[in-house]
């Protein structure tokens, strides 16, 4: 359980850093699309890792 909480916090920190970094790098429309894709990829990988760990 402790590892799940740590992984979730790390995913949110990386997501915030990506939003902050990409917001300076490109236009608004492109930034929003890239941010949503990256955040969904990170959260999906976290869910898959949790499902594999439970098996």
N, C-alpha and C positions, 0 to 999 in steps of 0.2 A: 504493500500500500504506500509506503514511503517513497519508493521508486516511481510510482505512478504520479504522485504529487510533484515530485521533482521534475519529471519529464514534462508534465503539463505546464509548470511554471517556465521551464526552458523554452517550450514551444511559444508561449505567449510573449516572452522576452524577445525571441528571434522575430516573431511577427511584428512587434512594435518597432524593432530596429529596421526591418524591411520597409515598413510603411514610412518611417522617418527618412531612410536613405533614398528610397525611390521617389519620394515626393519632391526632392530637389533635382532629380536627374531627368525628368521627362515631363511632358504635358499632362494635364489633369486627367483626360480621358484614358490615355495609355496607362497612367499610374494606377488608376482605379482597377482596370482590368488585370494588370499584372499583380497588384496587391491581393485581389480576391483569389486569383489562381494560386499564388504562392501560399497564402494562408490556408486555403482548402487542401493543398498538397501536404502541408505540414500536419494539419489536423488529421487527414486521412492516414498518413503514415503512423501517427501516434495511435490511432484506433487499431490499425492492423497490427502494430507491435503489441498492443495490449491483448488482442485476441490470440495472437500466437503464443504469448506468454502464459495465458490461461490454459492452453492445451498442454 
